[in-house]
Amino acid sequence: MKIVIIDRYPILRRGLSLFLSDHFSDLVTIECSCKEELKLHSSSTNIALIIIALNQSFDLNDIDEINGASKWCPTAKMVGYLERLNTSIIESYVTAGLSGYYSKQDNLEDFASYLSKILTAEKVTNAVPYETVEKVT
């Protein structure tokens, strides 16, 4: 299974990659700082999930990153991990194509379980916070 991690900070990408490798078997992670780097160094083939770090200010670059990743790999589910949850900003992210979101302050071990549920959900119609992912499956 391929999971893409898009985050500006290499140390955070690496840490998340190592965490995911401890929780998923046969995992290939692709780490990049932005959608442009992803397009240069990887094929969109067989990517199951894109995890994208998002700011909590209304940053058009975040929307652009979501749109670009969605267009590049339309079959992948996309989860944002956010500094703070803000309903108005999340609505914009959902419109851009986010499948789910998770707060950086939430439990790390729950994050792996949440991603598993997002990956196995047949259809995700709205972005789902980790507390309500059971309603999707």
C-alpha positions in Angstrom: 0.0 0.0 0.0 1.2 3.5 -0.9 0.7 6.5 1.4 1.8 9.9 0.5 2.8 12.4 3.2 2.8 16.1 2.2 4.3 18.4 4.9 6.6 21.3 4.7 8.8 20.0 7.5 11.0 17.0 6.7 11.4 15.9 10.3 7.6 15.7 10.7 7.3 13.8 7.4 9.9 11.3 8.5 8.4 10.9 12.0 4.9 10.2 10.5 6.4 7.8 8.0 8.2 5.8 10.7 5.0 5.8 12.8 2.9 4.5 9.9 5.5 1.8 9.1 5.0 0.5 12.6 1.2 0.2 12.1 0.7 -0.9 8.5 2.3 -3.9 6.7 3.6 -3.7 3.1 3.7 0.0 3.3 5.5 2.3 0.9 5.5 6.0 2.0 6.3 8.8 -0.3 7.4 12.0 1.5 7.3 15.4 -0.1 7.0 19.0 0.8 4.3 20.0 -1.7 2.2 18.7 -4.6 4.8 19.9 -7.1 7.5 17.8 -5.5 5.1 14.8 -5.4 4.4 15.1 -9.2 8.1 15.3 -10.0 9.2 12.2 -8.0 6.3 9.8 -8.0 3.6 8.1 -10.1 0.0 8.4 -9.0 -0.4 4.7 -9.6 -1.8 2.7 -6.6 -1.7 5.5 -4.0 -4.3 4.6 -1.4 -4.0 7.7 0.8 -2.6 11.2 0.9 -2.0 12.7 4.3 -1.5 16.4 4.0 -0.5 18.9 6.7 -2.7 22.0 6.7 -2.4 25.3 8.4 -5.3 26.7 10.4 -5.4 30.2 8.9 -7.4 30.5 5.7 -4.4 29.9 3.5 -5.2 29.6 -0.2 -2.0 27.5 -0.6 -3.7 24.8 1.5 -6.7 24.7 -0.8 -4.3 24.7 -3.8 -2.4 21.8 -2.3 -5.6 19.8 -1.8 -6.9 20.6 -5.3 -3.6 19.7 -6.9 -3.2 16.4 -5.0 -6.8 15.5 -5.7 -6.4 16.1 -9.5 -3.1 14.3 -9.6 -4.4 11.2 -7.8 -8.2 11.3 -7.9 -8.7 7.7 -6.6 -6.7 8.3 -3.4 -8.5 9.3 -0.2 -7.1 12.4 1.4 -6.8 13.1 5.1 -5.7 16.5 6.5 -3.9 16.8 9.8 -4.6 20.1 11.4 -3.2 22.3 14.1 -6.7 23.4 15.3 -10.1 22.5 14.2 -12.0 25.4 12.7 -15.4 24.7 11.0 -15.3 27.4 8.4 -11.8 26.4 7.2 -12.6 22.7 7.2 -15.7 23.3 5.0 -13.3 24.9 2.4 -11.0 21.9 2.7 -14.0 19.5 2.3 -15.1 21.3 -0.9 -11.5 21.0 -2.2 -11.6 17.2 -1.7 -10.6 16.2 1.8 -11.9 12.7 2.9 -11.2 13.3 6.6 -9.3 15.3 9.1 -7.4 14.8 12.4 -6.2 17.2 14.9 -2.5 17.2 15.7 -3.4 17.4 19.4 -5.3 14.1 19.3 -4.0 10.7 20.4 -1.3 9.4 18.0 -2.3 5.7 18.5 -5.9 6.6 17.5 -4.6 8.2 14.3 -3.5 4.8 12.9 -6.9 3.3 13.7 -8.6 6.3 12.1 -6.6 5.9 8.9 -7.5 2.2 8.8 -11.1 3.0 9.0 -10.9 5.7 6.3 -9.0 3.3 4.0 -11.6 0.6 4.4 -14.6 2.8 4.0 -16.1 2.1 0.6 -17.3 5.7 0.1 -16.5 8.8 1.9 -19.0 11.6 1.0 -18.0 14.2 3.5 -14.8 14.9 5.4 -15.1 12.9 8.6 -13.5 13.8 11.9 -11.9 10.8 13.6 -14.7 10.7 16.3 -17.4 9.9 13.7 -15.6 7.7 11.2 -17.7 4.7 12.3 -20.7 6.3 10.7 -19.0 6.1 7.3 -18.2 2.4 7.3 
